[in-house]
Amino acid sequence: MTDRVRVTVENDVAHVRLNRPDKMNALDPAMFEAVIEAGTRIGERRDVRTVVLSGEGGAFCAGLDLDRLIATAQGDALIPGIDLTRRSHGIANYAQHLVWLWRELPMPVIAAVHGIAFGGGFQLALGADLRYLAPTTQLAVIETKWGLVPDMGGTQLMRHLAREDVVRELTYTGRVFSAEEALAFGFATGLADDPVAAALSIAHDIARRSPDAIRAAKRLLNLAAICDPATGLAAETAAQAALLGSANHIEAVASNLGQRAPRWSCS
């Protein structure tokens, strides 16, 4: 994993860096495996409260490796040995899991995007809770250029962020669009000259909040995207009932009143 993805944890924030800079962090089978492994391991850690996802070198992620695209046109599997018709990871197949797992992590994920984020790379960024883009970033739902469709969760994630006609236009044309357009469309949370620094700053701010409250909030917001109002309202009530009077609720009140740094329980 350390060859393709580097993970460091500091002050309860995990920084996951795609590490194939010579190929603009393009997704080949080894990269798929490394990204999934990194996300899976982070999801099992109670000491990680937020995650920053970024790319080494000149790009966030160029999408599917060109060699794999060529191989599929010659009849090979997209990912050798993987049956993508199987729902192998809950509602997702293996390729979709690379993106969807970040949405399902119990803690917030912040993508720091620079250079290019095309195809699978754009979809990977969409899997994060928040996205900060360098002003010069270029993005594309580029699959139709290659005779394909976005198939790593993009159709399900884009529809909650941008207008339907915008999603359709970008998907049908496969055109490259700018960071400024991404912000206007709703795909970017904000623009920053140094998106990694911006993402880490927000991540550390979030990490200072009650981990129980943040995890519960992410569960509720994930549910809100797919449920009816009655289910969502009931889930709010249940989550709040579990938090009220808990150790970290008491500590949040005490630390705020005492104007001191909180000491969270990680049980």
DRENDO-1510 file (C-alpha; in Angstrom, 1 decimal, always signed):
<recs>
REC; n; res; u; v; w
REC; 1; MET; +0.0; +0.0; +0.0 .
REC; 2; THR; +2.8; +2.4; +0.8 .
REC; 3; ASP; +4.0; +2.3; -2.8 .
REC; 4; ARG; +0.7; +3.5; -4.2 .
REC; 5; VAL; -0.9; +5.3; -1.3 .
REC; 6; ARG; +0.7; +7.0; +1.7 .
REC; 7; VAL; -1.1; +7.5; +4.9 .
REC; 8; THR; -0.1; +9.6; +7.9 .
REC; 9; VAL; -2.1; +10.4; +11.0 .
REC; 10; GLU; -1.4; +13.5; +13.0 .
REC; 11; ASN; -3.6; +15.0; +15.7 .
REC; 12; ASP; -6.5; +12.7; +14.9 .
REC; 13; VAL; -6.4; +13.6; +11.2 .
REC; 14; ALA; -5.5; +11.0; +8.5 .
REC; 15; HIS; -3.9; +12.3; +5.4 .
REC; 16; VAL; -4.2; +9.8; +2.5 .
REC; 17; ARG; -2.1; +10.7; -0.5 .
REC; 18; LEU; -2.3; +8.9; -3.9 .
REC; 19; ASN; +1.3; +8.2; -4.8 .
REC; 20; ARG; +1.7; +7.4; -8.4 .
REC; 21; PRO; +2.8; +10.9; -9.6 .
REC; 22; ASP; +4.6; +9.7; -12.8 .
REC; 23; LYS; +1.1; +8.6; -14.0 .
REC; 24; MET; -0.9; +11.4; -12.5 .
REC; 25; ASN; -2.2; +8.9; -10.0 .
REC; 26; ALA; -4.1; +7.1; -12.6 .
REC; 27; LEU; -6.1; +4.1; -11.4 .
REC; 28; ASP; -4.6; +0.7; -12.4 .
REC; 29; PRO; -5.4; -2.6; -10.5 .
REC; 30; ALA; -2.6; -1.9; -7.9 .
REC; 31; MET; -4.0; +1.6; -7.3 .
REC; 32; PHE; -7.5; +0.3; -6.9 .
REC; 33; GLU; -6.3; -2.3; -4.3 .
REC; 34; ALA; -4.2; +0.3; -2.4 .
REC; 35; VAL; -6.9; +2.9; -2.2 .
REC; 36; ILE; -9.5; +0.4; -1.0 .
REC; 37; GLU; -7.1; -1.0; +1.6 .
REC; 38; ALA; -6.2; +2.4; +2.9 .
REC; 39; GLY; -9.8; +3.4; +3.3 .
REC; 40; THR; -10.8; +0.1; +4.9 .
REC; 41; ARG; -8.0; +0.4; +7.5 .
REC; 42; ILE; -8.9; +4.0; +8.3 .
REC; 43; GLY; -12.5; +3.1; +8.8 .
REC; 44; GLU; -11.5; +0.6; +11.5 .
REC; 45; ARG; -9.6; +3.2; +13.6 .
REC; 46; ARG; -11.2; +5.0; +16.5 .
REC; 47; ASP; -8.3; +7.5; +16.7 .
REC; 48; VAL; -9.0; +9.0; +13.3 .
REC; 49; ARG; -11.7; +11.7; +13.4 .
REC; 50; THR; -11.3; +13.2; +9.9 .
REC; 51; VAL; -9.6; +12.3; +6.6 .
REC; 52; VAL; -7.9; +14.4; +3.9 .
REC; 53; LEU; -7.6; +12.8; +0.5 .
REC; 54; SER; -5.1; +14.2; -1.9 .
REC; 55; GLY; -2.7; +13.3; -4.8 .
REC; 56; GLU; +1.1; +13.6; -5.0 .
REC; 57; GLY; +2.7; +15.3; -8.0 .
REC; 58; GLY; +1.0; +17.3; -10.6 .
REC; 59; ALA; -2.5; +15.9; -10.4 .
REC; 60; PHE; -5.2; +14.6; -8.0 .
REC; 61; CYS; -6.1; +11.6; -10.2 .
REC; 62; ALA; -6.3; +11.3; -14.0 .
REC; 63; GLY; -8.9; +8.5; -13.8 .
REC; 64; LEU; -8.5; +5.0; -15.2 .
REC; 65; ASP; -5.1; +4.1; -16.4 .
REC; 66; LEU; -4.7; +4.4; -20.2 .
REC; 67; ASP; -3.3; +0.9; -20.5 .
REC; 68; ARG; -6.4; -0.5; -18.9 .
REC; 69; LEU; -8.6; +1.5; -21.3 .
REC; 70; ILE; -6.6; +0.0; -24.3 .
REC; 71; ALA; -6.9; -3.5; -22.8 .
REC; 72; THR; -10.6; -3.3; -22.4 .
REC; 73; ALA; -11.0; -2.3; -26.1 .
REC; 74; GLN; -9.1; -5.5; -26.8 .
REC; 75; GLY; -11.5; -7.6; -24.8 .
REC; 76; ASP; -9.8; -7.7; -21.4 .
REC; 77; ALA; -11.6; -7.2; -18.1 .
REC; 78; LEU; -11.5; -3.7; -16.7 .
REC; 79; ILE; -9.8; -5.0; -13.6 .
REC; 80; PRO; -8.4; -8.5; -14.2 .
REC; 81; GLY; -9.9; -11.2; -11.9 .
REC; 82; ILE; -12.8; -8.9; -10.8 .
REC; 83; ASP; -16.4; -9.6; -11.8 .
REC; 84; LEU; -17.9; -6.1; -11.8 .
REC; 85; THR; -21.4; -7.5; -12.2 .
REC; 86; ARG; -21.3; -8.7; -8.6 .
REC; 87; ARG; -22.4; -6.5; -5.7 .
REC; 88; SER; -19.3; -7.5; -3.8 .
REC; 89; HIS; -19.3; -4.6; -1.3 .
REC; 90; GLY; -22.8; -4.0; -0.1 .
REC; 91; ILE; -24.7; -2.0; -2.7 .
REC; 92; ALA; -21.5; -1.5; -4.7 .
REC; 93; ASN; -19.2; -3.5; -7.0 .
REC; 94; TYR; -15.4; -3.5; -6.6 .
REC; 95; ALA; -14.8; -0.4; -8.7 .
REC; 96; GLN; -17.7; +1.6; -7.2 .
REC; 97; HIS; -16.4; +0.6; -3.7 .
REC; 98; LEU; -13.2; +2.6; -4.4 .
REC; 99; VAL; -15.4; +5.8; -4.3 .
REC; 100; TRP; -18.3; +4.8; -2.2 .
REC; 101; LEU; -16.2; +3.6; +0.8 .
REC; 102; TRP; -15.2; +7.2; +1.5 .
REC; 103; ARG; -18.8; +8.2; +1.7 .
REC; 104; GLU; -19.5; +5.3; +4.0 .
REC; 105; LEU; -16.5; +5.9; +6.4 .
REC; 106; PRO; -17.8; +6.9; +9.8 .
REC; 107; MET; -15.7; +10.1; +9.8 .
REC; 108; PRO; -15.8; +13.1; +7.4 .
REC; 109; VAL; -13.5; +13.0; +4.4 .
REC; 110; ILE; -12.2; +16.1; +2.7 .
REC; 111; ALA; -10.7; +16.0; -0.8 .
REC; 112; ALA; -7.9; +18.4; -1.8 .
REC; 113; VAL; -7.9; +18.5; -5.6 .
REC; 114; HIS; -5.3; +20.0; -7.9 .
REC; 115; GLY; -4.1; +19.5; -11.5 .
REC; 116; ILE; -6.7; +17.3; -13.0 .
REC; 117; ALA; -9.5; +15.1; -11.8 .
REC; 118; PHE; -10.9; +13.2; -14.8 .
REC; 119; GLY; -13.3; +10.3; -14.9 .
REC; 120; GLY; -12.6; +7.9; -12.0 .
REC; 121; GLY; -10.5; +10.6; -10.4 .
REC; 122; PHE; -13.5; +13.1; -10.5 .
REC; 123; GLN; -15.7; +10.4; -9.0 .
REC; 124; LEU; -13.2; +9.7; -6.3 .
REC; 125; ALA; -13.3; +13.3; -5.3 .
REC; 126; LEU; -17.1; +13.2; -5.2 .
REC; 127; GLY; -17.0; +10.4; -2.7 .
REC; 128; ALA; -15.6; +12.9; -0.1 .
REC; 129; ASP; -17.9; +15.0; +2.1 .
REC; 130; LEU; -16.1; +18.2; +1.1 .
REC; 131; ARG; -13.9; +19.2; -1.8 .
REC; 132; TYR; -11.4; +22.1; -2.0 .
REC; 133; LEU; -10.0; +22.8; -5.4 .
REC; 134; ALA; -6.9; +24.7; -6.6 .
REC; 135; PRO; -8.1; +27.5; -9.0 .
REC; 136; THR; -6.3; +25.9; -11.9 .
REC; 137; THR; -7.8; +22.5; -11.5 .
REC; 138; GLN; -9.4; +20.9; -14.6 .
REC; 139; LEU; -12.2; +18.3; -14.2 .
REC; 140; ALA; -14.2; +16.1; -16.5 .
REC; 141; VAL; -16.8; +13.4; -16.6 .
REC; 142; ILE; -14.7; +12.0; -19.4 .
REC; 143; GLU; -16.1; +8.5; -19.9 .
REC; 144; THR; -18.1; +9.2; -23.0 .
REC; 145; LYS; -14.9; +10.3; -24.8 .
REC; 146; TRP; -13.9; +6.6; -24.5 .
REC; 147; GLY; -17.3; +5.2; -25.3 .
REC; 148; LEU; -18.1; +4.4; -21.7 .
REC; 149; VAL; -20.2; +5.8; -18.9 .
REC; 150; PRO; -19.3; +6.9; -15.4 .
REC; 151; ASP; -19.5; +3.7; -13.4 .
REC; 152; MET; -17.8; +4.4; -10.0 .
REC; 153; GLY; -20.8; +5.9; -8.3 .
REC; 154; GLY; -20.7; +9.2; -10.2 .
REC; 155; THR; -24.3; +9.1; -11.4 .
REC; 156; GLN; -25.5; +8.7; -7.9 .
REC; 157; LEU; -23.2; +11.3; -6.4 .
REC; 158; MET; -23.4; +14.1; -9.0 .
REC; 159; ARG; -27.2; +14.2; -8.8 .
REC; 160; HIS; -27.1; +15.5; -5.2 .
REC; 161; LEU; -24.6; +18.3; -6.0 .
REC; 162; ALA; -25.5; +19.8; -9.3 .
REC; 163; ARG; -28.7; +20.5; -11.4 .
REC; 164; GLU; -29.8; +17.5; -13.5 .
REC; 165; ASP; -29.3; +19.4; -16.8 .
REC; 166; VAL; -25.7; +20.3; -15.8 .
REC; 167; VAL; -24.9; +16.7; -14.9 .
REC; 168; ARG; -26.4; +15.5; -18.2 .
REC; 169; GLU; -24.5; +18.1; -20.2 .
REC; 170; LEU; -21.1; +17.3; -18.6 .
REC; 171; THR; -21.7; +13.6; -18.9 .
REC; 172; TYR; -22.9; +13.6; -22.5 .
REC; 173; THR; -20.1; +15.9; -23.8 .
REC; 174; GLY; -17.3; +14.7; -21.6 .
REC; 175; ARG; -15.9; +18.2; -21.8 .
REC; 176; VAL; -13.2; +19.5; -19.5 .
REC; 177; PHE; -14.5; +22.2; -17.0 .
REC; 178; SER; -12.7; +24.6; -14.7 .
REC; 179; ALA; -12.5; +24.8; -10.9 .
REC; 180; GLU; -14.6; +28.0; -11.1 .
REC; 181; GLU; -17.3; +26.1; -13.0 .
REC; 182; ALA; -17.1; +23.2; -10.5 .
REC; 183; LEU; -17.8; +25.7; -7.7 .
REC; 184; ALA; -20.7; +27.3; -9.5 .
REC; 185; PHE; -22.2; +23.8; -10.4 .
REC; 186; GLY; -21.9; +22.6; -6.7 .
REC; 187; PHE; -19.1; +20.1; -7.1 .
REC; 188; ALA; -16.6; +22.2; -5.1 .
REC; 189; THR; -16.9; +23.3; -1.5 .
REC; 190; GLY; -14.4; +26.1; -2.1 .
REC; 191; LEU; -11.3; +27.1; -4.1 .
REC; 192; ALA; -7.9; +27.5; -2.4 .
REC; 193; ASP; -4.4; +28.3; -3.8 .
REC; 194; ASP; -3.2; +25.5; -1.5 .
REC; 195; PRO; -6.1; +23.0; -1.3 .
REC; 196; VAL; -4.2; +20.5; +0.9 .
REC; 197; ALA; -3.5; +23.2; +3.5 .
REC; 198; ALA; -7.2; +24.3; +3.3 .
REC; 199; ALA; -8.4; +20.7; +3.7 .
REC; 200; LEU; -6.1; +20.0; +6.6 .
REC; 201; SER; -7.2; +23.2; +8.3 .
REC; 202; ILE; -10.9; +22.3; +8.1 .
REC; 203; ALA; -10.1; +18.7; +9.0 .
REC; 204; HIS; -8.4; +19.8; +12.2 .
REC; 205; ASP; -11.3; +22.1; +13.0 .
REC; 206; ILE; -13.7; +19.2; +12.7 .
REC; 207; ALA; -11.4; +16.9; +14.7 .
REC; 208; ARG; -11.8; +19.2; +17.7 .
REC; 209; ARG; -15.5; +18.5; +17.8 .
REC; 210; SER; -17.1; +15.6; +19.7 .
REC; 211; PRO; -16.3; +12.5; +17.6 .
REC; 212; ASP; -19.6; +11.0; +18.6 .
REC; 213; ALA; -21.5; +14.0; +17.3 .
REC; 214; ILE; -19.6; +14.2; +14.1 .
REC; 215; ARG; -20.0; +10.5; +13.3 .
REC; 216; ALA; -23.7; +10.8; +14.1 .
REC; 217; ALA; -24.1; +13.9; +11.9 .
REC; 218; LYS; -22.4; +12.1; +9.0 .
REC; 219; ARG; -24.8; +9.1; +9.4 .
REC; 220; LEU; -27.8; +11.4; +9.4 .
REC; 221; LEU; -26.6; +13.4; +6.3 .
REC; 222; ASN; -25.8; +10.2; +4.4 .
REC; 223; LEU; -29.3; +8.9; +5.3 .
REC; 224; ALA; -31.0; +12.2; +4.3 .
REC; 225; ALA; -29.8; +11.8; +0.7 .
REC; 226; ILE; -31.7; +8.5; +0.3 .
REC; 227; CYS; -34.6; +8.4; +2.8 .
REC; 228; ASP; -38.1; +9.8; +3.1 .
REC; 229; PRO; -38.7; +12.7; +5.6 .
REC; 230; ALA; -40.4; +10.5; +8.2 .
REC; 231; THR; -37.4; +8.1; +8.3 .
REC; 232; GLY; -35.0; +11.0; +8.5 .
REC; 233; LEU; -36.8; +12.8; +11.3 .
REC; 234; ALA; -37.0; +9.5; +13.3 .
REC; 235; ALA; -33.2; +9.0; +12.8 .
REC; 236; GLU; -32.5; +12.5; +14.1 .
REC; 237; THR; -34.4; +11.8; +17.2 .
REC; 238; ALA; -32.7; +8.5; +17.8 .
REC; 239; ALA; -29.2; +10.0; +17.2 .
REC; 240; GLN; -29.9; +12.9; +19.6 .
REC; 241; ALA; -31.2; +10.6; +22.3 .
REC; 242; ALA; -28.0; +8.5; +22.1 .
REC; 243; LEU; -25.9; +11.7; +22.4 .
REC; 244; LEU; -27.8; +13.4; +25.2 .
REC; 245; GLY; -26.1; +12.8; +28.6 .
REC; 246; SER; -23.3; +10.8; +27.0 .
REC; 247; ALA; -19.7; +11.3; +28.2 .
REC; 248; ASN; -18.7; +13.4; +25.2 .
REC; 249; HIS; -21.9; +15.5; +25.4 .
REC; 250; ILE; -21.1; +16.3; +29.0 .
REC; 251; GLU; -17.4; +17.0; +28.0 .
REC; 252; ALA; -18.5; +19.3; +25.2 .
REC; 253; VAL; -20.6; +21.4; +27.6 .
REC; 254; ALA; -18.0; +21.4; +30.3 .
REC; 255; SER; -15.1; +22.4; +28.0 .
REC; 256; ASN; -17.1; +25.2; +26.4 .
REC; 257; LEU; -18.2; +26.6; +29.7 .
REC; 258; GLY; -14.7; +26.2; +31.1 .
REC; 259; GLN; -13.1; +27.7; +27.9 .
REC; 260; ARG; -10.6; +24.8; +27.7 .
REC; 261; ALA; -9.7; +22.2; +25.2 .
REC; 262; PRO; -12.0; +19.2; +25.3 .
REC; 263; ARG; -10.8; +15.7; +26.4 .
REC; 264; TRP; -12.9; +13.3; +24.3 .
REC; 265; SER; -13.6; +9.7; +25.1 .
REC; 266; CYS; -12.9; +7.3; +22.2 .
REC; 267; SER; -14.9; +4.3; +23.5 .
</recs>
